[in-house]
């Protein structure tokens, strides 16, 4: 730290130099995040000092978080319960805003473990969860942090989790299953209804990681079942800072029943509330404001148009790629494409070095992974495919 403070002009010159080293979203086809909507950015600024870790001091921000949870519950088909006093109905869903899918997944599994521990004396061996091979790397953190064994079920020919493999991995120490709704590499949706049947038969919890797909699947022309409409689903992770167009960090974790949230409770005697359910203490009220604002501003129709635009880009990419000899590993389910190309790792390297394109690679099999987001344009697709053709021709 310098002895004397710098001028405002010097500070912003310093910051602008640092900002110039960041990659903007131009020619980025690898990210599941994008520019936040301008109304989300403004709402974020308005609540920049709000701390949801101390709810009693920030009642307004707290109400915004509750409203976001309510809207997400409606979006994800949370069951309705009767309210005796008014004779009306409300959603039984509960939850809170997180920093993103990683935190949501950690807390979901922590809830599983706590609930199983509470209802049984002890497990004979290390508890385990069964997840797809395509699951996000955050579950490796779960294993490391909580001493839980992660068992990985194989995928079928369509890159969805294989049911026979899931069943073969369940044993007396299994506490829950995980399904992915919009997996990171392929954008594929696991058969959540079939996982639900297995979970119910074995009295297991079922967490759905819909960090990306949560703001995509409901707005597709033919949405697949993945949410609380499926009876065995006990928790869902969804990220508004991805296709929800909110600011970073804005994630959410929803539970079917308050008992799941209760399992995460810790005492907070020196705050304005007596307890917390969250993983982090200090939490951004700005994220709650940003998410609430953009969800109310866009509404269902606004999100439908956003998804429709991204799917049009996806269709254009696949169609034009086929014309020049590149096939997808699978027909895209959402705005993620895994494209078969020769020597994909070298192609990725050359696309960046020669043309400035940021793309990524799937693990097994190796393919070019492309995410079509609102910051992309039809012209981007045409230029990218020209550059891809040039790069592959030289290999």
Secondary structure, DSSP 8 states (H G I E B T S, - for coil): --SS---HHHHHHHHHHHHHTS--STTB-S-S-----HHHHHHHHHTTT-BTTSGGG-HHHHHHHHHHHHHHHHHTT--EEEETTTTEEEE--EEEEESSHHHHHHHHHHHHHHHHHHHSS--SS--EEEEETT--THHHHHHHHHT-EEEEE-B-TTSSB-HHHHHHH--TTEEEEEEEBS-TTT--B--HHHHHHHHHHTT-EEEEE-TTGGGTGGGSTT----STTSTT--EEEE-TTTTT---SS-EEEEESSHHHHHTT-EE-TTSSSSEE--SSSS-BHHHHHHHHHHHHHHHHHHHHHHHHHHHHHHHHHHHHHHHTT--BSS--SSSEEEE--TTHHHHHHHHHHHH--B-EE-SSS--EEEE--TT--HHHHHHHHHHHHHHHHT-
